[in-house]
Amino acid sequence: MKIKKGIPLIDQHDKNFMYGGKFGGNFIPETLKKPIDDLTKLFHKLRNDKGFLKERDYYFENYVGAPTPFIKLDNLTKHLKGAQIYAKVVSEANGGAHKIYNATVHCLLARRSGKKFVIGDTGAGYAGKMLSMAAKKFGLKCKIFMGAKDIKRQQPNVKAIKKNGAEVVPVYSGSQTLVDAVSECMRYWVANCNHAHMAVGSTVGPSIFVRICGWSTSQISRELKSQIIDEFGSMPKKIKLYNCVGGGSSSFGFWNEFMDYNRKQVEFIGVEAGGPTKSKKHAAPLTYGSKIGILHGAAQYVNQNSDGQIEETESISAGLDYPGVSPLHCFLKDVKRARYTAASDEDALEAYKLVTKYENLKPSLEPSHAFSVAIKEARKLSKDTIVIVNSCGDAHKDKDILEKRLGKKYAKFN
Ligand SMILES: *Cc1c(COP(=O)(O)O)cnc(C)c1O
């Protein structure tokens, strides 16, 4: 299996919507077939519609805040005495993270389809928060399905969702977490697909959601490519792009425009959440060789026990705490286009300390995982290597954890 040049990766699936014959697809009940077929038709029509693309670009610029900054981390570079270190500061986007790109596109699709409301599932609550925020902007009603257990432990995001005028639907079945919220949201969609549009918050889920999300976050690498050429005059000989990987939407979006470059020129490094050093639990199915299983309607590498039951994850960063990973990343791993590794909770905290010591940048705990690996590797690289980290989230949301783990000094925001 190989990546075909000149074709967007999201379109390199077979007739069953599988990548590399093994990942993705639509493992869904028959009743979901119609709403998914309708959404697929809508997306394929609109992604080739000049008017729609203009609308998307308008809102990316005037609502999301594109392009986000591309900055050199001079002090960190000097301190490490290795590669040149840069950051793409995607956390400057509206809402403080990249999830707004996908949420915005879903609301634009809903509006075009004439539907009056959007529904979505959420685990940690960030996807729900962003969807509710975009729904408010575009005058759509919004329902967010969330496991009862997650509602208890993610109160700030639950409040934010409600503040945006959306309804939070508690799900009491099963483990009362994301997996159950997903099932419940899909059931609701089947019964209400004539007036409800469904969104999934990352490059996961049945195939169409993987493709819509990847298409949306690719804005990040479109911007980055022209920012790199502005900065260096042409594409440098050696670039390394570091990104944290949860479901995989920010990393996919950060890499997509560079897919056809030789991996020696533009290398992709995905950093998963290794969890606490002392714990066996993690959220790193690619790094630790998890087996293929079905989660969220798609085949993927997923943490599971010997009976094939999905295993619980553990990570300091709520955004990375997902047992599976996008089929696009499973494919990129198999064809060796991307390299995957993990950083522990402690690694991420150390990286946060170092970055904030030297720079005016406060990456949330998710991108701090990526910084951890980038910092370790940059030390050993020569100064003609360009290291770029996607700083995809703002640390403000992690204030309480930072204070608890690192002390008040590291949890000051103004
Ligand atoms: C949700 C989230 C992630 C993980 O999701 P991906 O789909 O892998 O990008 C990473 N960083 C931040 C800041 C998030 O909010």
The ligand as a Tripos MOL2 file, in Angstrom:
@<TRIPOS>MOLECULE
LIG
   15    15     1     0     0
SMALL
NO_CHARGES

@<TRIPOS>ATOM
      1 C1         -9.4450   17.9950   21.1130 C.3       1 LIG1
      2 C2         -8.0730   18.4600   21.1910 C.ar      1 LIG1
      3 C3         -6.9940   17.6570   20.7820 C.ar      1 LIG1
      4 C4         -7.1370   16.2460   20.3180 C.3       1 LIG1
      5 O1         -7.9020   16.0610   19.2010 O.3       1 LIG1
      6 P1         -7.3140   15.8290   17.7430 P.3       1 LIG1
      7 O2         -8.4940   15.4470   16.9520 O.co2     1 LIG1
      8 O3         -6.2610   14.7900   17.8200 O.co2     1 LIG1
      9 O4         -6.7240   17.1160   17.2980 O.co2     1 LIG1
     10 C5         -5.7210   18.1860   20.8330 C.ar      1 LIG1
     11 N1         -5.4870   19.4230   21.2740 N.ar      1 LIG1
     12 C6         -6.4820   20.2360   21.6810 C.ar      1 LIG1
     13 C7         -6.1370   21.5910   22.1500 C.3       1 LIG1
     14 C8         -7.8120   19.7750   21.6530 C.ar      1 LIG1
     15 O5         -8.7800   20.6000   22.0590 O.3       1 LIG1
@<TRIPOS>BOND
     1     1     2 1
     2     2     3 ar
     3     2    14 ar
     4     3     4 1
     5     3    10 ar
     6     4     5 1
     7     5     6 1
     8     6     7 2
     9     6     8 1
    10     6     9 1
    11    10    11 ar
    12    11    12 ar
    13    12    13 1
    14    12    14 ar
    15    14    15 1
@<TRIPOS>SUBSTRUCTURE
     1 LIG1         1 GROUP 0 **** ****
